[in-house]
Amino acid sequence: MTDAEDRKPRSDEARSRFTAPTAVAGDPADSSTTSEFAIPQGLAVPEGVATESEITSEFAVPKGFDVPQTPAAESEGSAFSPPRTYSAKDAPAAFTPATGIPVVSLTKHAPWQDRMRTMLRMPVAERPAPELLQKVGEEGGPAVPRVLDLTLRIGELLLAGGEGAEDVEAAMFAVCRSYGLDRCEPNVTFTLLSISYQPSLVEDPVTASRTVRRRGTDYTRLAAVFQLVDDLSDPDAVISLEEAYRRLAEIRRNRHPYPGWVLTSASGLLAGAASVLVGGDAIVFVAAALGAMLGDRLAWLCAGRGLPEFYQFAVAATPPAAIAIALTLAHVDVQASAVITGGLFALLPGRALVAGVQDGLTGYYITASARLLEVMYFFVGIVAGVLVMLYVGVQLGARLSPDATLSGAPRPLLQIGASMLLSLAFAVLLQQERSTVLAVTLNGGVAWSVYGAMHYTGELSPVASTAVAAGVVGLFGQLLSRYRFASALPYTTAAIGPLLPGSASYFGLLSIAQNEVDAGLVSLSKAAALAMAIAIGVNLGSEISRLFLRLPGAESATGRRAAKRTRGF
């Protein structure tokens, strides 16, 4: 090779930019490439420094920079693990709102219904920190699904017994809170109960539901369930989950306090007292009692055959009307209208009506619509049964005048006694505890006294008089329930019996049977107005007692929360 060829630049194929520099030690014949970032020869590299092949990321932490050790991630919770707040005395809240955690004094001196209702009317983020309610010696607490199952079973008994949706939710929330589940949301509709519990904002919620398929009127069982919830809510009580299940099973197994023949006799006494209340005499009393007892037995027979309640009401309404028509055709000097009115008093669904209107006034519109629809079906069944007999009587020539008056001259003492007897019989039909029968009997007498004083003496509208009397019933019933920490239904439902619109319903049906539809609709509208006045009056009396009357220690720093959607938006 000549000198000119040596001075000629080499081509790219002959020289690579990745060829090892001449200053780097190594075999010059080695054709392996390294990198343009290779460490030059002679550059000292401290021991322990990672080479290029060991560097995994450009975001590697430099040497000498201390990184605090992060705590181990919290293991994913299980639905079957005990709640963290069960045994924690001062558990921190899972979420702290910007305004801080409100301080609410929920002492044991206040009824648990008021305490739990106040909590339910708060958003979840604004509820105060959980209180230590249950004190058990064992490690940990019960599994979440078992607590939710117990809660749903208790709510099922309350809803099936006719309790309002808000009170059922309050009871369910009280049971969950007593076992440490503070972040729970119960939801009650007419036939479905559901509850959801979320341990924290980052954990999945646990949800359970239960369907209410059978309904029964047993206020003794209702009172026992309320007593169980009250014991669970007591911070001084020590009730394990197994003990609560055992008591709940005993409540389910308990037989009704009154046998069947007592219930049949009570229905007869109720109808007889109602007939005297509207102006009947001794013969009317006996006729109405016999008709109601016969109708009760026929209804039991239909129930045993599996017929729906619509047909049971229709069948039970026919005997009083048939007896009244038979007495009229026999030319017996008796007020047939009073006999039929007494029979209607024993059938009107006052319990379901009050519960339906109460749910509507407290914001549970779906449940209220379902309850009122049930009342409408029951009333249509009564209308069908009575109309059939009235039509037969008109065709046979029975002289039944829709313009006849029932009450006649006021008889204060006799009517007050009849109203108390009516409330007593109604309480027996509702399967109330014997300890509550006397109180509700006196409450019924007070209700009729208020109504008579306003309507007969003061000559006020019957609708206004009924509303005020029902408000007194609701006020006294709520006071008695707060005194005994029990449900208000046993003290109010039977007491509104004397106020039920039996006479207005009868005259409306009679007018329709005689082809006087306009007059019949007016009378039925009056009956509907009286029924709404009863329900609204009972609810208003209860709300007034909760609004202005507080027991010692029941004051709250946040005040009394309103019900849902009180202003419509």
Order of alpha helices (4+ residues) and beta strands (2+ residues): alpha-alpha-alpha-alpha-beta-beta-beta-alpha-alpha-alpha-alpha-alpha-alpha-alpha-alpha-alpha-alpha-alpha-alpha-alpha-alpha
